[in-house]
Structure formats: C-alpha cells, structure tokens
C-alpha cells in the first residue's frame, strides 16, 4: 500500500477535509499535546474517548486514570480505527504519532499496528520505514 506522509508536529492543510487522528485517554480528557490541539481546533469533545468527533478522531492510548495502556489494548482501538477509516473512503485521515512521545511508546512499537491501513490515511514521516510504503508527500 502507498500512503502519504507529513512532517511530525504539523497540522492538516486547511480546507482539505482532513480528519486529525490523535491519541486520547479512556476518560476523554483532552488536556495536552495532540489531544488538546484536537479539542481546540478540530472539534474533539470532552468525555468522548474514541472515534470521530468533528474533524478529529480519537484513539485511546491511556486509561481513564491517565496511565499508558498496554500495547495489546491500544491495538484493539487501532484495529477499530482501521475498520472505521476503511468504511469512510471519502474521508482523509491525518494520523499523528499516536502513542509516541509522552505515551512512552516508540515508533517501532506503534507504527506497525497501522500496517494495512486504507490509503485514505496519511502518517508522520517517522512511520514510513515501518509501514512499507514508498510514496512521499500528502495525498
């Protein structure tokens, strides 16, 4: 599969109809990092921990007590996201480095969970080596 890639820390281009995909927690508190950006700019809703919210899509990587979830639990949410994204081929998903950074997981831990994602997903450049794609630039 071929994916588009973006620079980590950037936002989706304005007017492109992008859905900003971010790491959340199971209580739906969007207080830091990409989740705060999602709430402030892309319509993420407080108290909603998973799924499409405005122009954002939450994938839990922390539990309700804000502890990092085990990889197996995150994989369950990622699998749901992959099915949901495939069911919305008319939407474009701008996926942040979900689970990386302050969540304590590495790109090597997280990126392979997204293998097989539909091509309407765009990922941080750091994940290209793990997703096996050669396409660069945004779709």
Buried (B, 14 or more C-beta within 10 A) or exposed (E): EEBBBBEBEEBBEEEEEBBBBBBBBBBBBBEEBBBBBBBEBBBBBEEBBBBBBBBBBBBBBBBEEEEBBEBEBBBEBBEBBBEBBBEBEEBBBBBBBBBBBEBEBEBEBBBBBBEEBBBBBBBBEBBBEBBEBEBEEBE
